[in-house]
Amino acid sequence: MSLLGSVLGFAMLVGFLLTTGLLTVITGGAVAYAATQNRNN
């Protein structure tokens, strides 16, 4: 039971970090794209 809880908590933590990292990359990419478009104009 304790092991299952630890694995579940670890899985949730990894999922959270992956989701946060993905959102950060998407946001960074969008900002960089917008900055590039503004510079071209």
PLY file of the C-alpha trace (Angstrom):
ply
format ascii 1.0
element vertex 41
property float x
property float y
property float z
element edge 40
property int vertex1
property int vertex2
end_header
0.00 0.00 0.00
2.79 2.40 0.93
4.77 1.40 -2.15
1.71 1.91 -4.35
1.20 5.37 -2.85
4.83 6.27 -3.45
4.69 5.11 -7.08
1.41 6.96 -7.63
2.79 10.14 -6.09
5.96 9.85 -8.18
3.91 9.32 -11.35
1.79 12.38 -10.56
4.91 14.46 -9.89
6.54 13.38 -13.17
3.30 14.05 -15.07
3.02 17.49 -13.48
6.63 18.36 -14.35
6.20 17.14 -17.93
2.98 19.15 -18.34
4.55 22.29 -16.86
7.65 21.90 -19.02
5.53 21.39 -22.13
3.45 24.50 -21.38
6.63 26.48 -20.75
8.11 25.38 -24.09
4.87 26.19 -25.94
4.61 29.61 -24.27
8.28 30.36 -24.95
7.90 29.29 -28.57
4.81 31.46 -29.02
6.54 34.48 -27.49
9.65 33.96 -29.62
7.47 33.55 -32.74
5.55 36.75 -31.96
8.80 38.64 -31.33
10.18 37.42 -34.66
7.02 38.45 -36.51
7.12 41.91 -34.93
10.79 42.29 -35.84
10.11 41.32 -39.45
7.34 43.88 -39.67
0 1
1 2
2 3
3 4
4 5
5 6
6 7
7 8
8 9
9 10
10 11
11 12
12 13
13 14
14 15
15 16
16 17
17 18
18 19
19 20
20 21
21 22
22 23
23 24
24 25
25 26
26 27
27 28
28 29
29 30
30 31
31 32
32 33
33 34
34 35
35 36
36 37
37 38
38 39
39 40
